[in-house]
Amino acid sequence: MNKKQKKMLIRIIIAAVLIVVFSLLPAEGYLRFVLFMIPYLVIGYDILKKAFKGILNKQVFDENFLMAVATVGAILLGDYSEGVAVMLFYQIGELFQSYAVGKSRRNISELMDIRPDYANIEKDGTLEQVDPDEVEIGTIIVVQPGEKVPIDGVITEGTSTLNTSALTGESLPRDAKAGDEVISGCINMTGLLKIRTTKEFGESTVSKILELVENSSSRKSKSENFISKFAKYYTPAVCYGALALAFIPPIVLLIMGKPAMWGDWIYRALTFLVISCPCALVISIPLSFFAGIGGASNQGILVKGSNYLETLAQTKYVVFDKTGTMTQGVFEVSGIHHNEMPDEKLLEYAALAECSSSHPISKSLQKAYGKRIDRNRVTDIEEISGNGVIAKVDGISVAAGNTKLMNRLGIAYQDCHHVGTVVHMAIDGKYAGHILISDIIKPHAKEAIAELKKAGISKTVMLTGDSKRVADQVAEELGIQEVYSELLPADKVSRVEELLNQKSEKAKLAFVGDGINDAPVLSRADIGIAMGALGSDAAIEAADIVLMDDDPLKISKAIKIARKCIRIVYENIYFAIGIKILCLILGALGIANMWVAIFADVGVMILAVLNAIRTLFVKNL
């Protein structure tokens, strides 16, 4: 509890003790009135003050006004204990609500407590702490064990393990070594690291995450906007309704020649006012969305606003980019075929022949070889654009390339029946086999598609610029229903627009991508989901939801979180409005008294807030 909450708790305890003591005293008349005014003012002076300020500012109709009128009215009718009790229980409800909201905020604050306070720069053999905003791109910063990585960069020296749980929701630490990229917000757990910064602090991952979370509350959902409008018209309506209930029936009774029973009808009107207080809706609905965004953040899913949670909950179509989204975007040697010499020897020839090329295929051959490249062994390198490379390795002629190179050299080759990039090898003028290089499917990609189908997604589609053969095989392996290949970025937008026209108005379409070429499609879809760890800045900027660990399995998790959040929102709306209407009718008929009114207001609010907090618990969805 904070200082303000503790102060309120003390006021509640003092007021409750005084009510019990004064109820047992045999005081009557003015003495009883004076005695009960003490706990009333102890517990309710701030409500009366707020109500008075609201009247002065011409913003009359709010919960403070309702409580002030209802309790003052009850006291004037002689129901001292009930009037004070209503104010007491209202303040108990407010304290509970304040604590619940505070706890929800703390959960998010703890989760997002990743903003670094300083960066270490080495000067004259000593470490100097500077503001991260002052660090320029290309500066070498030092991160000691236990410190947060303040700015995105590349490790130049040192090895360590990094705790990325605040960013990705992943509890397992990640190993890091020289040459690895690191993102700000991670905690360095073991070794000392030297990092060359690649971004300014304002553009680093930690700053962007904090900006996303801070701005998320400004993008309100339809449900939140509905509640705001509802409260705006509902509160004055019930005030006028209570006024009518207090005066019209007694006047009608007088006209009919019957006793007016003014006290009875005014008491009913005051009960009606207490029951009608819209606290449960006004508090619990925004809290549900706030907690939902917090729960998602805890799992490494950043949602830019509650309106996107609402859209995500209605998603029925999920469209994927391929490279970097469903596959790792990293080419690796996946097979060596039709070779007579050992695999390692063929790889050695290929890696040495390709040693001067920076092409991704060359890089993957060198990575598969796994040993230091001795360039002194390679001479007469000739790179033929669109064909491959011819070189001499240890004085032996080596050709590495595609079918065009083999045809050019007049060497008969064997076709590969597997999908991927094929590097044909000829050594000393004879065909020596071929090396297959493929983009590796992400570990959870197949499971992700299966989980989406379980979650009720009616159609999964993949869009890619890759060849039809590669795209079809990946789609088949993953279980994706439709695939469109050999697309340019503009073609992807056209395909998404076709799908948007096919679906029903209520069903929403989500697009998942990671590259800069995906930004237009992310913006065009009903909901855009970006891969955040390796995804481009443009994709993250254009997306509505960002997955911090690039795990496609988090897509179904995000949808489940959104649906749980919306389900709880509607539970609270139906429950609160249903109980209110029932109790309002009972109050108007004189069946419900102030104690029922207290339940209809404070009790319903507490139950709705408790239900709203359930949206924080999403780990096992």
Phi and psi in degrees as a GROMACS rama.xvg file:
@    title "Ramachandran Plot"
@    xaxis  label "Phi"
@    yaxis  label "Psi"
@TYPE xy
-85.6895  179.026  ASN-2
-61.092  -42.3755  LYS-3
-64.0906  -42.2266  LYS-4
-66.4841  -38.6609  GLN-5
-64.3987  -40.0185  LYS-6
-62.46  -42.3413  LYS-7
-65.4317  -38.7344  MET-8
-62.2656  -41.7927  LEU-9
-62.0075  -43.2492  ILE-10
-60.9367  -40.7004  ARG-11
-63.556  -45.3358  ILE-12
-62.9506  -45.3906  ILE-13
-61.9369  -46.4813  ILE-14
-62.7978  -41.886  ALA-15
-64.1704  -43.2961  ALA-16
-62.9369  -43.974  VAL-17
-64.003  -39.707  LEU-18
-60.5372  -46.4179  ILE-19
-62.5746  -45.6856  VAL-20
-63.686  -47.4257  VAL-21
-70.5561  -27.7682  PHE-22
-68.7493  -27.8427  SER-23
-85.0768  -18.1002  LEU-24
-74.8267  144.512  LEU-25
-84.5036  36.9193  PRO-26
-80.5511  145.601  ALA-27
-133.223  166.763  GLU-28
62.8159  -139.245  GLY-29
-62.591  -32.7433  TYR-30
-62.8969  -43.5896  LEU-31
-63.4892  -39.8081  ARG-32
-62.0494  -47.1822  PHE-33
-62.9917  -42.9427  VAL-34
-60.7668  -45.9115  LEU-35
-73.9767  -19.7691  PHE-36
-69.1177  -24.0412  MET-37
-63.8696  -57.9026  ILE-38
-64.0335  -30.6807  PRO-39
-62.84  -45.4138  TYR-40
-72.9974  -34.1292  LEU-41
-59.2263  -44.8474  VAL-42
-90.0446  -24.4254  ILE-43
-118.779  5.75274  GLY-44
-60.5941  -35.9699  TYR-45
-71.3978  -33.742  ASP-46
-66.0181  -44.6516  ILE-47
-61.2213  -40.3676  LEU-48
-64.4675  -44.9181  LYS-49
-65.2401  -39.8125  LYS-50
-62.9443  -42.4606  ALA-51
-64.9698  -41.993  PHE-52
-64.0416  -38.2737  LYS-53
-61.4775  -40.7959  GLY-54
-64.9139  -44.0958  ILE-55
-63.3336  -36.0311  LEU-56
-88.2867  7.73793  ASN-57
60.2934  29.6665  LYS-58
-119.243  70.4628  GLN-59
-72.8915  -47.4246  VAL-60
-85.3842  89.7417  PHE-61
-141.386  -179.847  ASP-62
-64.6868  -30.0736  GLU-63
-64.2803  -42.449  ASN-64
-63.4566  -43.984  PHE-65
-60.2099  -46.218  LEU-66
-66.4673  -40.9384  MET-67
-62.6108  -48.8755  ALA-68
-62.8917  -46.404  VAL-69
-63.3949  -44.3171  ALA-70
-76.3115  -41.3739  THR-71
-62.4904  -41.7602  VAL-72
-60.0232  -44.5238  GLY-73
-62.7272  -40.6101  ALA-74
-66.0682  -41.6077  ILE-75
-65.021  -27.6154  LEU-76
-81.2758  -3.37803  LEU-77
96.1067  -0.0272441  GLY-78
-89.5387  68.1341  ASP-79
-61.088  -50.339  TYR-80
-63.9228  -39.0808  SER-81
-67.7518  -43.1131  GLU-82
-60.0839  -45.7031  GLY-83
-68.5824  -38.5491  VAL-84
-63.4839  -39.6586  ALA-85
-59.2678  -46.6598  VAL-86
-64.6143  -39.4284  MET-87
-62.1849  -49.7353  LEU-88
-68.9036  -31.7123  PHE-89
-63.0062  -42.9923  TYR-90
-68.9324  -33.5466  GLN-91
-61.7237  -44.5921  ILE-92
-61.7486  -41.8915  GLY-93
-64.279  -40.5591  GLU-94
-63.0934  -44.8418  LEU-95
-60.6829  -44.9665  PHE-96
-62.6571  -42.1917  GLN-97
-62.8471  -41.3887  SER-98
-66.2525  -42.1491  TYR-99
-64.808  -45.046  ALA-100
-63.8917  -42.4886  VAL-101
-60.6085  -42.0931  GLY-102
-64.1825  -42.7157  LYS-103
-61.4506  -43.4906  SER-104
-64.6531  -40.1168  ARG-105
-64.209  -39.2317  ARG-106
-58.8071  -42.8039  ASN-107
-71.9062  -40.3192  ILE-108
-62.0613  -43.0105  SER-109
-63.35  -42.5218  GLU-110
-62.1607  -42.5544  LEU-111
-92.9921  15.0189  MET-112
-77.9213  61.2878  ASP-113
-118.687  -0.880087  ILE-114
-69.8473  117.359  ARG-115
-73.8276  143.366  PRO-116
-87.0596  -22.7218  ASP-117
-157.215  167.799  TYR-118
-128.691  142.038  ALA-119
-93.3255  126.086  ASN-120
-120.616  132.738  ILE-121
-83.178  123.733  GLU-122
-135.304  122.868  LYS-123
53.0506  40.6174  ASP-124
80.6822  0.284039  GLY-125
-123.425  155.373  THR-126
-89.8212  130.377  LEU-127
-115.241  127.938  GLU-128
-85.0275  125.189  GLN-129
-126.862  161.899  VAL-130
-66.515  130.596  ASP-131
-55.4055  -29.3438  PRO-132
-63.152  -23.6035  ASP-133
-88.0965  -7.47426  GLU-134
-82.5977  125.753  VAL-135
-88.1958  159.911  GLU-136
-61.8147  136.912  ILE-137
91.7591  -1.88849  GLY-138
-76.5488  142.564  THR-139
-89.0251  118.828  ILE-140
-111.705  154.237  ILE-141
-111.637  127.668  VAL-142
-116.301  115.028  VAL-143
-86.9333  161.408  GLN-144
-55.3093  134.602  PRO-145
92.1449  -10.8374  GLY-146
-94.2083  158.27  GLU-147
-84.2035  144.809  LYS-148
-73.568  117.404  VAL-149
-81.8617  -28.1682  PRO-150
-142.441  145.249  ILE-151
-59.9326  143.9  ASP-152
-175.962  -168.441  GLY-153
-121.11  133.666  VAL-154
-69.5529  125.701  ILE-155
-100.494  -23.0073  THR-156
-156.463  137.199  GLU-157
104  160.262  GLY-158
-130.677  150.523  THR-159
-164.77  178.559  SER-160
-117  140.918  THR-161
-113.975  135.471  LEU-162
-92.1995  111.815  ASN-163
-107.227  13.6397  THR-164
-59.7135  -35.6669  SER-165
-67.3304  -24.7491  ALA-166
-93.549  -43.3717  LEU-167
-110.517  -13.5482  THR-168
78.8776  0.604227  GLY-169
-86.8045  121.785  GLU-170
-78.7703  -24.9751  SER-171
-75.1323  131.247  LEU-172
-68.9288  156.331  PRO-173
-113.554  132.041  ARG-174
-72.7932  142.547  ASP-175
-138.402  141.309  ALA-176
-141.776  175.564  LYS-177
-55.1853  133.774  ALA-178
97.4245  -17.6614  GLY-179
-79.7598  144.579  ASP-180
-81.7599  140.471  GLU-181
-128.042  147.803  VAL-182
-109.873  148.856  ILE-183
-64.6698  151.772  SER-184
100.791  -19.3925  GLY-185
-71.3127  155.19  CYS-186
-107.391  125.675  ILE-187
-76.2708  118.284  ASN-188
-94.4646  -35.0531  MET-189
-122.689  -79.3749  THR-190
-84.1557  165.79  GLY-191
-79.8962  134.585  LEU-192
-121.002  141.94  LEU-193
-111.683  128.388  LYS-194
-126.573  130.407  ILE-195
-90.0925  118.45  ARG-196
-69.55  140.387  THR-197
-114.001  -7.17986  THR-198
-140.968  159.451  LYS-199
-76.1573  159.566  GLU-200
-57.3972  -41.3592  PHE-201
-64.4265  -23.1495  GLY-202
-101.277  -1.93566  GLU-203
-72.212  162.658  SER-204
-55.9485  -45.0193  THR-205
-61.4553  -40.3763  VAL-206
-67.0354  -40.8431  SER-207
-67.0785  -38.9163  LYS-208
-63.2068  -48.5507  ILE-209
-61.3722  -38.9486  LEU-210
-64.7635  -41.464  GLU-211
-62.0267  -47.0284  LEU-212
-67.5511  -41.1986  VAL-213
-64.8489  -34.5182  GLU-214
-86.8881  -10.2524  ASN-215
-62.3902  -33.3345  SER-216
-71.1662  -17.0494  SER-217
-79.8907  -17.8752  SER-218
-98.136  94.758  ARG-219
-86.4124  148.907  LYS-220
-80.2037  169.339  SER-221
-62.196  -37.1455  LYS-222
-63.6023  -42.9115  SER-223
-65.8571  -42.1638  GLU-224
-64.4224  -37.1636  ASN-225
-62.0892  -44.3332  PHE-226
-64.967  -39.7417  ILE-227
-61.9761  -44.85  SER-228
-68.6368  -39.9262  LYS-229
-58.1168  -48.4253  PHE-230
-64.5483  -34.3655  ALA-231
-61.9345  -39.747  LYS-232
-95.0606  -30.0457  TYR-233
-66.7887  -46.613  TYR-234
-61.0551  -50.6387  THR-235
-62.8117  -33.4086  PRO-236
-62.2344  -44.6518  ALA-237
-71.3091  -29.5488  VAL-238
-64.3528  -45.8712  CYS-239
-67.0103  -34.3001  TYR-240
-64.1528  -42.5632  GLY-241
-64.184  -39.3416  ALA-242
-62.4205  -43.6227  LEU-243
-63.7702  -39.9477  ALA-244
-65.5361  -31.9603  LEU-245
-74.9728  -32.203  ALA-246
-112.016  -38.1354  PHE-247
-65.7626  -50.5422  ILE-248
-58.7932  -44.5316  PRO-249
-61.3648  -39.1799  PRO-250
-65.1467  -42.4945  ILE-251
-60.7935  -42.8678  VAL-252
-62.8385  -39.4548  LEU-253
-63.1518  -43.5067  LEU-254
-60.9409  -37.4045  ILE-255
-78.12  -1.33758  MET-256
80.2201  20.9536  GLY-257
-109.034  163.038  LYS-258
-60.4703  136.002  PRO-259
-72.6334  -31.8821  ALA-260
52.3713  53.0925  MET-261
-55.2692  -45.3812  TRP-262
-58.5865  -42.9117  GLY-263
-62.9406  -46.2203  ASP-264
-72.3488  -35.6328  TRP-265
-66.1147  -39.6032  ILE-266
-61.0753  -41.9139  TYR-267
-61.7161  -41.9445  ARG-268
-63.9269  -40.168  ALA-269
-67.1069  -40.7794  LEU-270
-60.4333  -42.9238  THR-271
-57.5403  -41.9041  PHE-272
-63.9917  -45.7938  LEU-273
-61.9095  -45.0621  VAL-274
-60.9213  -38.4717  ILE-275
-75.3281  -11.668  SER-276
-53.9437  122.924  CYS-277
-86.7701  24.7824  PRO-278
-55.2617  -43.9475  CYS-279
-56.6719  -41.7314  ALA-280
-76.1915  -47.6735  LEU-281
-61.9429  -32.7823  VAL-282
-90.8502  -47.7397  ILE-283
-72.8469  -31.1866  SER-284
-69.3946  -53.5881  ILE-285
-59.9753  -35.9773  PRO-286
-63.0689  -39.1936  LEU-287
-59.0445  -47.1589  SER-288
-67.8705  -41.2017  PHE-289
-60.3622  -45.6173  PHE-290
-67.7014  -36.1994  ALA-291
-62.2753  -43.3647  GLY-292
-65.2896  -38.7745  ILE-293
-64.7736  -44.5247  GLY-294
-62.4817  -40.0123  GLY-295
-65.806  -42.9482  ALA-296
-58.563  -37.8795  SER-297
-62.74  -23.4168  ASN-298
-99.5439  12.175  GLN-299
79.4504  22.5457  GLY-300
-117.726  111.432  ILE-301
-95.5508  121.168  LEU-302
-107.868  125.966  VAL-303
-79.3841  -5.6458  LYS-304
178.79  156.44  GLY-305
-66.7944  -24.4376  SER-306
-63.5515  -31.5359  ASN-307
-74.3603  -31.6219  TYR-308
-61.3834  -42.8895  LEU-309
-63.9393  -41.9207  GLU-310
-67.104  -42.9193  THR-311
-60.6548  -36.4434  LEU-312
-63.3628  -23.6644  ALA-313
-97.3929  5.43033  GLN-314
-66.5134  131.318  THR-315
-123.838  -22.8541  LYS-316
-113.707  131.992  TYR-317
-123.83  121.21  VAL-318
-111.397  133.544  VAL-319
-116.481  144.17  PHE-320
-78.3957  162.682  ASP-321
-97.4325  -66.7294  LYS-322
-68.7118  121.982  THR-323
88.4214  -13.0418  GLY-324
-107.803  -59.0835  THR-325
-98.502  -20.2653  MET-326
-116.227  165.463  THR-327
-76.9606  -14.0265  GLN-328
70.1503  16.026  GLY-329
-121.091  120.223  VAL-330
-83.6165  132.432  PHE-331
-135.095  151.718  GLU-332
-68.1202  120.602  VAL-333
-113.513  -2.08239  SER-334
-177.936  151.1  GLY-335
-129.629  121.587  ILE-336
-127.944  156.584  HIS-337
56.4323  31.3322  HIS-338
-106.321  145.85  ASN-339
-100.13  -31.5227  GLU-340
-80.4118  162.649  MET-341
-58.5019  147.737  PRO-342
-53.3826  -44.8661  ASP-343
-61.1832  -38.0903  GLU-344
-69.6103  -42.0471  LYS-345
-63.7153  -40.7089  LEU-346
-63.593  -39.051  LEU-347
-61.1559  -46.2397  GLU-348
-60.6616  -44.3551  TYR-349
-64.7485  -45.9469  ALA-350
-63.5526  -41.4606  ALA-351
-68.8929  -41.1075  LEU-352
-63.2698  -34.8346  ALA-353
-93.2989  9.22118  GLU-354
-63.321  -24.1014  CYS-355
-94.2668  -0.715056  SER-356
-95.3891  144.504  SER-357
-102.816  8.65029  SER-358
-63.4935  142.744  HIS-359
-53.8851  -33.5873  PRO-360
-65.3406  -43.5045  ILE-361
-62.1656  -42.7337  SER-362
-60.6842  -40.6091  LYS-363
-69.5822  -32.98  SER-364
-66.6189  -42.0796  LEU-365
-67.1362  -36.438  GLN-366
-66.7228  -41.1953  LYS-367
-66.4824  -34.4014  ALA-368
-63.9633  -43.8782  TYR-369
75.4843  3.11738  GLY-370
-116.568  167.238  LYS-371
-66.1982  133.415  ARG-372
-82.9741  120.85  ILE-373
-96.4971  98.4562  ASP-374
-67.2848  -17.9595  ARG-375
-65.3  -20.5869  ASN-376
-80.482  -10.4723  ARG-377
-113.084  130.568  VAL-378
-136.198  169.558  THR-379
51.8419  47.0887  ASP-380
-74.6908  126.971  ILE-381
-129.562  112.716  GLU-382
-96.6333  120.308  GLU-383
-103.706  111.35  ILE-384
-56.4192  129.543  SER-385
77.8091  2.62316  GLY-386
-122.867  -56.1787  ASN-387
152.311  -149.948  GLY-388
-131.248  140.512  VAL-389
-120.66  132.201  ILE-390
-153.382  169.616  ALA-391
-110.365  125.745  LYS-392
-116.115  117.97  VAL-393
54.5365  33.3539  ASP-394
83.3403  -3.45223  GLY-395
-99.4471  134.536  ILE-396
-70.6481  126.846  SER-397
-127.889  129.227  VAL-398
-118.293  129.436  ALA-399
-132.718  119.145  ALA-400
179.904  -160.654  GLY-401
-92.6164  -170.491  ASN-402
-63.9466  -30.8203  THR-403
-61.0208  -39.6041  LYS-404
-66.9272  -42.0116  LEU-405
-63.2346  -43.0087  MET-406
-63.5052  -39.7185  ASN-407
-61.5306  -37.6493  ARG-408
-88.2518  -4.52147  LEU-409
69.2966  34.1834  GLY-410
-108.146  125.993  ILE-411
-69.8545  135.68  ALA-412
-128.741  165.445  TYR-413
-103.333  130.654  GLN-414
-69.3356  150.822  ASP-415
-102.904  132.541  CYS-416
-93.5476  0.380688  HIS-417
-94.1607  159.405  HIS-418
-91.4008  131.594  VAL-419
151.446  -171.646  GLY-420
-89.7723  128.081  THR-421
-106.042  125.808  VAL-422
-106.734  106.563  VAL-423
-79.3518  140.875  HIS-424
-118.739  131.752  MET-425
-126.55  127.131  ALA-426
-122.082  123.942  ILE-427
57.531  39.0028  ASP-428
80.7298  3.17745  GLY-429
-120.781  145.017  LYS-430
-66.4933  130.707  TYR-431
-117.934  5.46579  ALA-432
115.894  -176.924  GLY-433
-138.391  155.326  HIS-434
-111.659  128.372  ILE-435
-97.5946  128.701  LEU-436
-119.809  125.505  ILE-437
-129.328  154.772  SER-438
-81.848  126.733  ASP-439
-83.2424  133.169  ILE-440
-70.3342  139.676  ILE-441
-62.1146  147.069  LYS-442
-53.2265  -40.5715  PRO-443
-101.726  10.6163  HIS-444
-62.2852  -46.0314  ALA-445
-65.5764  -42.5541  LYS-446
-62.6873  -35.9681  GLU-447
-62.0365  -43.2664  ALA-448
-65.3606  -41.9839  ILE-449
-61.9812  -41.6026  ALA-450
-66.3372  -36.2578  GLU-451
-64.3431  -39.8295  LEU-452
-65.3091  -39.3977  LYS-453
-63.3501  -33.3652  LYS-454
-78.4227  1.55379  ALA-455
92.4801  15.3137  GLY-456
-72.3269  125.196  ILE-457
-84.1826  -24.6684  SER-458
-146.613  132.248  LYS-459
-116.272  134.201  THR-460
-133.564  143.804  VAL-461
-120.517  131.345  MET-462
-115.919  132.524  LEU-463
-152.61  155.299  THR-464
-87.9301  -4.28849  GLY-465
-70.5699  169.344  ASP-466
-65.7146  157.335  SER-467
-60.9001  -39.839  LYS-468
-62.3035  -46.7166  ARG-469
-65.6729  -45.3349  VAL-470
-63.1257  -43.5964  ALA-471
-63.3299  -40.3057  ASP-472
-66.5009  -42.5676  GLN-473
-63.3446  -44.7057  VAL-474
-62.2642  -40.706  ALA-475
-66.3688  -43.0593  GLU-476
-63.5219  -37.1096  GLU-477
-85.764  -20.7549  LEU-478
88.5846  23.9335  GLY-479
-79.3783  135.52  ILE-480
-72.5569  -42.6603  GLN-481
-127.667  146.828  GLU-482
-141.89  136.221  VAL-483
-124.881  124.659  TYR-484
-116.553  173.933  SER-485
53.0684  44.3542  GLU-486
-102.433  141.332  LEU-487
-86.1059  163.708  LEU-488
-51.4622  -40.0899  PRO-489
-65.9327  -34.8551  ALA-490
-65.9266  -35.5733  ASP-491
-63.2008  -42.2445  LYS-492
-61.29  -43.4202  VAL-493
-61.3927  -42.2745  SER-494
-64.5679  -41.7741  ARG-495
-63.7522  -39.2372  VAL-496
-65.1398  -37.6264  GLU-497
-61.3142  -44.5502  GLU-498
-65.8014  -37.4409  LEU-499
-62.9146  -35.4374  LEU-500
-73.7548  -27.329  ASN-501
-75.3918  -35.5257  GLN-502
-77.6695  164.051  LYS-503
-74.3442  162.693  SER-504
-64.1776  -36.5428  GLU-505
-74.5056  -33.8624  LYS-506
-72.6862  137.199  ALA-507
-109.357  153.215  LYS-508
-113.255  128.382  LEU-509
-108.937  136.976  ALA-510
-114.129  134.482  PHE-511
-115.976  120.802  VAL-512
-149.017  175.182  GLY-513
-138.462  -20.0027  ASP-514
-94.3299  167.765  GLY-515
-63.2696  -29.5831  ILE-516
-74.5531  -8.76676  ASN-517
-89.3928  -11.7071  ASP-518
-55.5533  -44.5357  ALA-519
-62.0117  -37.1035  PRO-520
-73.3525  -38.0363  VAL-521
-59.5882  -37.9863  LEU-522
-73.3011  -33.5571  SER-523
-77.4897  -31.8428  ARG-524
-66.3906  160.69  ALA-525
-59.449  -39.0198  ASP-526
-141.919  127.18  ILE-527
-104.502  129.63  GLY-528
-118.491  122.841  ILE-529
-110.74  144.896  ALA-530
-78.9585  115.662  MET-531
-88.4347  -30.4792  GLY-532
-70.0965  -45.7405  ALA-533
-112.846  -5.34395  LEU-534
-67.167  156.793  GLY-535
-72.8939  156.802  SER-536
-59.8615  -38.0351  ASP-537
-63.859  -40.5643  ALA-538
-65.8022  -42.7973  ALA-539
-65.1202  -38.6041  ILE-540
-65.8756  -40.8404  GLU-541
-78.0487  -22.3688  ALA-542
-78.5404  159.937  ALA-543
-96.8999  -25.5316  ASP-544
-134.211  138.358  ILE-545
-122.818  127.138  VAL-546
-95.0507  113.341  LEU-547
-74.0258  -18.2528  MET-548
-113.861  12.0896  ASP-549
62.2793  17.2753  ASP-550
-89.1302  115.421  ASP-551
-62.8621  -19.5211  PRO-552
-64.0929  -22.6409  LEU-553
-71.7451  -13.9479  LYS-554
-65.0547  -48.8625  ILE-555
-66.2971  -34.4192  SER-556
-61.2877  -44.9824  LYS-557
-61.6552  -41.7015  ALA-558
-64.8969  -41.7231  ILE-559
-64.4815  -40.4913  LYS-560
-62.0783  -45.9188  ILE-561
-60.9465  -43.1482  ALA-562
-67.7899  -38.3717  ARG-563
-63.282  -43.2884  LYS-564
-61.0223  -48.9879  CYS-565
-65.8858  -37.7414  ILE-566
-60.5366  -43.4933  ARG-567
-67.4002  -38.1008  ILE-568
-58.547  -48.0588  VAL-569
-70.3485  -33.9703  TYR-570
-57.8853  -45.5328  GLU-571
-66.0483  -40.358  ASN-572
-62.5958  -51.1448  ILE-573
-65.804  -42.0572  TYR-574
-64.5475  -50.2783  PHE-575
-64.2005  -47.622  ALA-576
-67.1418  -40.6537  ILE-577
-60.3378  -49.3861  GLY-578
-64.293  -40.8406  ILE-579
-59.9641  -49.7443  LYS-580
-60.8769  -44.8764  ILE-581
-60.3683  -47.9374  LEU-582
-69.7479  -32.6229  CYS-583
-62.7852  -42.2305  LEU-584
-64.5109  -45.4665  ILE-585
-64.1076  -37.5013  LEU-586
-66.0281  -42.8983  GLY-587
-64.9016  -32.8973  ALA-588
-82.4582  -6.24638  LEU-589
84.8522  6.98366  GLY-590
-81.3554  -39.9754  ILE-591
-89.0595  133.346  ALA-592
-103.171  -170.169  ASN-593
-60.7416  -32.2679  MET-594
-68.4109  -37.6494  TRP-595
-65.4554  -38.8703  VAL-596
-61.0282  -41.1646  ALA-597
-61.097  -42.5764  ILE-598
-63.6227  -44.3255  PHE-599
-62.1196  -28.1114  ALA-600
-94.7852  -70.9901  ASP-601
-68.5784  -45.6453  VAL-602
-60.5674  -46.4442  GLY-603
-64.9525  -38.8959  VAL-604
-62.3397  -46.0053  MET-605
-62.308  -44.6195  ILE-606
-63.8409  -40.7409  LEU-607
-66.6344  -40.3966  ALA-608
-66.1445  -42.939  VAL-609
-59.3845  -41.9311  LEU-610
-65.5554  -40.2125  ASN-611
-61.8145  -38.4003  ALA-612
-65.281  -20.9566  ILE-613
-58.4119  -24.0267  ARG-614
-69.1649  -14.3277  THR-615
-71.0846  -26.6994  LEU-616
-94.7505  92.922  PHE-617
-126.247  5.1677  VAL-618
-59.9531  -39.8484  LYS-619
-99.5894  19.3127  ASN-620
